[in-house]
């Protein structure tokens, strides 16, 4: 019985929130469109110029040129903070 209780606690405090976050990030990546200003997880700022659904990548235009990134490399939190600060 204690083992089952421990698993339930671990599920609700660790596994379920992680699954919820992964679904949210997946929806964010799928909702990207041309012209969106984004920030990658490595901190690079840019604007989406092309989207490729075939390999889940996008081309980002920066001051240095155009770079191809995987959509999973885009930081959801930082991009949302960027868009929130632009609207203020």
N, C-alpha and C positions, 0 to 999 in steps of 0.2 A: 504494500500500500504506500509506504513512503516514497518508493521509487516512482510510482505513477504520479503522485503528487508533485514530486520534483520535476518530472518531465512536463507536466501541465504548466507549472510556473515558468520553466525555461521557455516553453512554447509561447506563452502569452507575453513575456517580457523581452524575448530575443528573436525568435523565429518569425512570429506574426508581424511585428513592426518592420523587419527587414524585407519581408515579402511585399508589404504594403508600399514601402519606399521603392522597391524594384519596379512594381507596376506603375507607380507615379512617374518614375524616370523614363520608362518605356513609352508612356503616353506623351510625355514631353518631347522625346526624340521624334516620335511619329508626327507630332503637331508642328514641327519646324517647317518654315516656308521661306521662300526667297525673300531677301531683304531684311530678315531678322538679325538684329545685333546680338552677338553671343560672346561668351568667354569660355575658353576650353579649360579643362582641369589643370593644365599646365600654366594657365594664366594668360594665354594669348587672346587678345581682343580682335574681333573682326565682324564681317557681315557675310551672311550666307548668300552665295551667288548661284550655286547649283546643288541639286539634291539628286541622289541616285538611290532608288529603292532596291535595285538589283543586289548591291553589296552593302547597303545601309551606310553609305558614306555621303559626305557633302564637301563642297569646295568653299573655302572661306577666303574672302578677300581681306588682306591686312595692308598696312602701309608698306610692307616689304614685298607684297605680291600675292599671288593666289596659292593656297595650300590645301591639299586634300586631307580630310580627317574622317575617321570613323565617327558616326553619330554618338557612340557611347563615350567619346572623348570630350563631349560638351558638358560643362558643369551646369546642372539645373539650378542650383542654389545661387551661384554667382550671376548667371544670366538673369534670373528673376530679380535679384538685387539691382542689377544694372538697369533693367526696364522700369523698376519701381522708382529709382532715383531720377530717371529721365522724365517721368511723369510729374514729379513734384515741382 
